[in-house]
């Protein structure tokens, strides 16, 4: 063969004659290099070249084929004989849909769901893709950005460092292992969370309601304050207090209204507005349902 060194780590080998099995020849050459020089390498074998006019196409094919190292780092010999590698199916979930589900699982502290959706994304990119390595790394950098806020406080590496390391990595399996390690830390952190940690989120929600009952309080807004999804906060709040969020908000507002009715001479309509009821009729209806009396009747009977 003739050898052309492209750099200190890359060479092009020109075989003088066609071999019976290009893949077998490549495997033998790989074994020889590994045993003789105590170093590993990757070989990409093009179709036979029958003239100078085919040389550029053959080199381009071999170069593109070498990209498969990213998807199959354990395959060291890539040849045209094995070029028909499996492709991902087109009916798989969209990346954004999977990332959205992962964010939801993170907010809900759903370890099983997080693991399941990460596996979906990992499985999708373990096989060769039509997209470039840069695109795939972009997808996984978004995943790291999504995971990072949920990592334990003692995480050693910064987000910038993790993303930089991802972009210089040349092995999809190593990228997956790194991200899986980050996810494992999050899951372990979830497992270590005590009832006090959960209680803190509920107490924070209660404190906010107690101090801001006059405002428009939505489940979505309250959930965002404690970094949970609305559904998860609602379930957690009900389980912890025995009341739904709407019941608790109503309780706080009614107690405040009763206090103002008993201790002040403010107009009922003003009291309703001050405890979060812009609609006077709705305030009177809610008050009657809660105390069994109208605000006016309550004031007459309970005033100090």
C-alpha positions as CSV (number, residue, x, y, z in Angstrom):
1,X,0.0,0.0,0.0
2,X,0.9,3.6,-0.3
3,X,0.6,6.0,2.6
4,X,-0.3,9.7,2.7
5,X,-0.1,11.3,6.2
6,X,-2.7,14.1,6.6
7,X,-1.7,15.0,10.1
8,X,-0.1,13.4,13.2
9,X,-3.3,11.4,13.8
10,X,-4.7,10.8,10.3
11,X,-3.5,8.9,7.2
12,X,-4.9,7.7,3.9
13,X,-3.8,4.3,2.8
14,X,-4.0,3.4,-0.9
15,X,-4.1,-0.4,-1.5
16,X,-2.5,-1.5,-4.7
17,X,-5.0,-4.2,-5.4
18,X,-8.6,-4.9,-4.4
19,X,-9.0,-7.4,-1.5
20,X,-11.5,-10.2,-1.3
21,X,-13.1,-8.8,1.8
22,X,-12.5,-5.2,2.6
23,X,-14.0,-5.5,6.1
24,X,-11.8,-8.6,6.9
25,X,-8.7,-6.8,5.7
26,X,-9.6,-3.8,7.8
27,X,-10.1,-5.9,10.9
28,X,-6.7,-7.6,10.3
29,X,-5.0,-4.2,9.9
30,X,-6.7,-2.8,13.0
31,X,-5.5,-5.8,15.0
32,X,-1.9,-5.4,13.6
33,X,-1.8,-1.7,14.5
34,X,-3.2,-2.3,18.0
35,X,-0.8,-5.1,18.8
36,X,2.3,-3.6,17.2
37,X,2.0,0.0,18.3
38,X,-0.1,-0.4,21.5
39,X,-2.6,2.2,20.3
40,X,-6.1,2.0,19.0
41,X,-7.5,3.5,15.8
42,X,-10.4,3.7,13.5
43,X,-10.4,2.6,9.8
44,X,-12.8,3.7,7.1
45,X,-12.7,1.7,3.9
46,X,-14.1,3.2,0.7
47,X,-15.4,1.5,-2.5
48,X,-12.6,0.4,-4.8
49,X,-11.1,3.2,-6.8
50,X,-10.6,2.5,-10.5
51,X,-9.2,5.9,-11.6
52,X,-8.3,9.4,-10.5
53,X,-11.8,10.6,-11.4
54,X,-13.2,8.4,-8.6
55,X,-10.6,9.4,-6.0
56,X,-12.5,12.5,-4.5
57,X,-15.8,10.6,-4.2
58,X,-14.0,7.7,-2.5
59,X,-12.3,10.0,0.0
60,X,-15.5,11.9,0.7
61,X,-17.3,8.6,1.3
62,X,-14.6,7.4,3.7
63,X,-14.6,10.7,5.5
64,X,-18.4,10.7,5.9
65,X,-18.4,7.1,7.0
66,X,-15.9,7.9,9.7
67,X,-18.7,10.0,11.3
68,X,-20.2,6.7,12.4
69,X,-17.6,6.6,15.2
70,X,-19.8,9.1,17.0
71,X,-22.8,6.6,16.9
72,X,-20.8,3.4,17.3
73,X,-17.6,4.1,19.1
74,X,-17.0,0.4,19.7
75,X,-16.9,-0.3,16.0
76,X,-13.3,0.4,14.8
77,X,-13.6,-0.8,11.2
78,X,-16.1,0.9,8.9
79,X,-16.3,-0.3,5.3
80,X,-18.6,0.1,2.3
81,X,-19.6,-3.5,2.8
82,X,-21.3,-2.6,6.0
83,X,-22.6,0.8,5.0
84,X,-26.2,-0.1,5.4
85,X,-26.5,0.9,9.1
86,X,-30.0,1.2,10.6
87,X,-31.6,4.6,10.6
88,X,-34.0,5.9,13.2
89,X,-37.7,5.6,12.4
90,X,-39.5,8.8,11.4
91,X,-42.5,8.2,13.7
92,X,-40.5,8.7,16.9
93,X,-41.5,11.5,19.3
94,X,-40.2,15.0,18.5
95,X,-37.2,16.2,20.6
96,X,-39.1,19.2,21.9
97,X,-42.0,16.9,23.0
98,X,-39.6,14.7,24.9
99,X,-37.8,17.6,26.5
100,X,-41.1,19.1,27.5
101,X,-42.1,15.8,29.3
102,X,-38.7,15.8,31.0
103,X,-39.2,19.3,32.3
104,X,-42.6,18.3,33.7
105,X,-41.2,15.2,35.4
106,X,-38.4,17.4,36.9
107,X,-41.0,19.9,38.3
108,X,-43.2,17.0,39.6
109,X,-40.2,15.2,41.1
110,X,-41.3,12.2,39.1
111,X,-38.2,10.0,39.1
112,X,-39.8,7.1,37.1
113,X,-41.2,9.5,34.5
114,X,-37.8,11.3,34.3
115,X,-36.0,8.0,33.7
116,X,-38.5,6.8,31.2
117,X,-38.3,10.0,29.1
118,X,-34.5,10.2,29.2
119,X,-34.4,6.6,28.0
120,X,-36.6,7.6,25.0
121,X,-34.2,10.4,24.1
122,X,-31.1,8.2,24.6
123,X,-32.6,5.3,22.6
124,X,-33.4,7.8,19.8
125,X,-29.8,8.9,19.5
126,X,-28.0,5.7,20.1
127,X,-28.6,4.8,16.4
128,X,-27.1,6.7,13.5
129,X,-28.9,9.9,12.6
130,X,-29.3,12.0,9.5
131,X,-28.6,15.0,11.6
132,X,-25.0,16.2,12.1
133,X,-23.1,15.7,15.3
134,X,-23.4,19.4,16.0
135,X,-27.2,19.1,15.9
136,X,-27.2,16.1,18.2
137,X,-24.9,17.9,20.6
138,X,-27.2,20.9,20.5
139,X,-30.2,18.7,21.5
140,X,-28.2,17.3,24.4
141,X,-26.9,20.7,25.5
142,X,-30.5,21.8,25.8
143,X,-31.1,18.7,27.9
144,X,-28.2,19.6,30.2
145,X,-29.6,23.1,30.5
146,X,-33.0,21.7,31.5
147,X,-31.5,19.3,34.1
148,X,-28.9,21.7,35.6
149,X,-31.3,23.8,37.9
150,X,-32.5,20.6,39.5
151,X,-29.0,19.3,40.4
152,X,-27.9,19.3,44.1
153,X,-26.3,22.5,45.3
154,X,-22.9,20.8,45.7
155,X,-22.5,20.1,42.0
156,X,-18.9,20.8,41.1
157,X,-19.1,21.7,37.5
158,X,-20.7,24.9,36.1
159,X,-23.3,24.7,33.3
160,X,-20.8,26.3,30.9
161,X,-18.2,23.7,31.7
162,X,-20.6,20.8,31.2
163,X,-21.8,22.1,27.8
164,X,-18.2,22.8,26.7
165,X,-17.2,19.2,27.6
166,X,-20.2,17.9,25.7
167,X,-19.3,19.8,22.5
168,X,-15.7,18.4,22.4
169,X,-16.9,14.8,23.1
170,X,-16.6,12.5,20.1
171,X,-18.6,9.6,21.5
172,X,-22.4,9.6,21.7
173,X,-22.3,6.8,24.4
174,X,-20.0,8.9,26.6
175,X,-22.4,11.9,26.2
176,X,-25.3,9.7,27.3
177,X,-23.3,8.3,30.2
178,X,-22.5,11.9,31.4
179,X,-26.1,13.0,31.2
180,X,-27.3,9.8,32.9
181,X,-24.9,10.6,35.7
182,X,-26.4,14.1,36.1
183,X,-29.9,12.6,36.1
184,X,-28.9,10.0,38.7
185,X,-27.8,12.8,41.0
186,X,-31.2,14.5,40.6
187,X,-33.1,11.2,41.3
188,X,-30.9,10.5,44.4
189,X,-31.6,14.1,45.6
190,X,-35.3,13.4,45.2
191,X,-34.9,10.2,47.2
192,X,-33.1,12.1,49.9
193,X,-35.8,14.7,50.2
194,X,-37.6,14.5,53.5
195,X,-41.2,15.2,54.5
196,X,-39.9,18.5,55.8
197,X,-38.7,19.4,52.2
198,X,-42.2,18.8,50.9
199,X,-43.8,20.6,53.8
200,X,-41.6,23.6,53.1
201,X,-43.2,24.0,49.6
202,X,-46.7,23.8,51.1
203,X,-45.8,26.2,53.8
204,X,-44.4,28.7,51.3
205,X,-47.6,28.4,49.3
206,X,-49.7,28.9,52.4
207,X,-47.6,31.9,53.5
208,X,-48.0,33.6,50.1
209,X,-51.8,33.1,50.2
210,X,-52.0,34.4,53.7
211,X,-50.1,37.6,52.7
212,X,-51.7,38.1,49.3
213,X,-55.3,36.9,49.6
214,X,-56.5,40.2,48.1
215,X,-54.8,39.5,44.8
216,X,-55.9,37.3,42.0
217,X,-54.5,33.9,43.0
218,X,-54.3,31.2,40.3
219,X,-53.0,27.7,40.7
220,X,-50.6,28.3,37.9
221,X,-49.1,31.4,39.6
222,X,-48.8,29.6,42.9
223,X,-47.1,26.6,41.4
224,X,-44.6,28.8,39.6
225,X,-43.5,30.3,43.0
226,X,-42.4,26.9,44.3
227,X,-41.2,25.5,40.9
228,X,-43.9,22.8,40.6
229,X,-46.5,22.1,38.0
230,X,-50.0,23.1,38.8
231,X,-51.3,19.5,38.9
232,X,-48.5,18.4,41.2
233,X,-48.9,21.3,43.6
234,X,-52.7,20.7,43.8
235,X,-52.2,17.0,44.6
236,X,-49.4,17.7,47.1
237,X,-51.4,20.5,48.8
238,X,-54.5,18.3,49.1
239,X,-52.5,15.4,50.5
240,X,-50.7,17.6,53.0
241,X,-53.6,19.8,54.3
242,X,-56.7,17.9,53.5
243,X,-58.0,20.9,51.5
244,X,-57.7,21.9,47.9
245,X,-56.0,25.1,47.0
246,X,-59.3,26.8,46.1
247,X,-60.7,25.7,49.5
248,X,-57.7,27.1,51.4
249,X,-57.8,30.4,49.5
250,X,-61.5,30.7,50.2
251,X,-61.0,29.9,53.9
252,X,-58.3,32.6,54.3
253,X,-60.5,35.2,52.5
254,X,-63.6,34.3,54.5
255,X,-61.7,34.5,57.8
256,X,-60.3,37.9,56.9
257,X,-63.7,39.1,55.8
258,X,-65.3,38.0,59.1
259,X,-62.6,39.8,61.0
260,X,-63.2,43.0,59.2
261,X,-67.0,42.7,59.6
262,X,-66.6,42.2,63.3
263,X,-64.1,44.9,64.1
264,X,-64.7,47.7,61.5
265,X,-67.5,49.7,60.1
266,X,-66.3,49.4,56.5
267,X,-68.9,48.9,53.8
268,X,-69.5,45.2,52.9
269,X,-68.7,45.9,49.3
270,X,-65.3,47.4,50.3
271,X,-64.5,44.4,52.5
272,X,-65.3,42.0,49.7
273,X,-62.9,43.9,47.4
274,X,-60.2,44.0,50.1
275,X,-60.2,40.2,50.5
276,X,-60.0,39.4,46.8
277,X,-63.7,39.5,45.5
278,X,-64.1,42.1,42.8
279,X,-67.7,40.9,42.3
280,X,-69.9,42.0,45.2
281,X,-72.7,39.4,44.5
282,X,-70.2,36.6,44.3
283,X,-68.6,37.7,47.6
284,X,-72.0,37.7,49.4
285,X,-72.9,34.3,47.9
286,X,-69.5,32.8,49.0
287,X,-69.8,34.3,52.5
288,X,-73.3,32.9,52.9
289,X,-72.2,29.4,51.8
290,X,-69.3,29.5,54.2
291,X,-70.9,31.0,57.3
292,X,-74.6,30.2,56.7
293,X,-75.4,33.9,57.0
294,X,-75.1,37.0,54.8
295,X,-72.3,39.5,55.6
296,X,-74.8,42.0,57.0
297,X,-76.4,39.4,59.2
298,X,-73.0,38.2,60.4
299,X,-72.0,41.7,61.3
300,X,-75.2,42.3,63.3
301,X,-74.8,39.1,65.3
302,X,-71.0,39.0,65.7
303,X,-69.9,42.6,66.0
304,X,-67.8,43.4,69.1
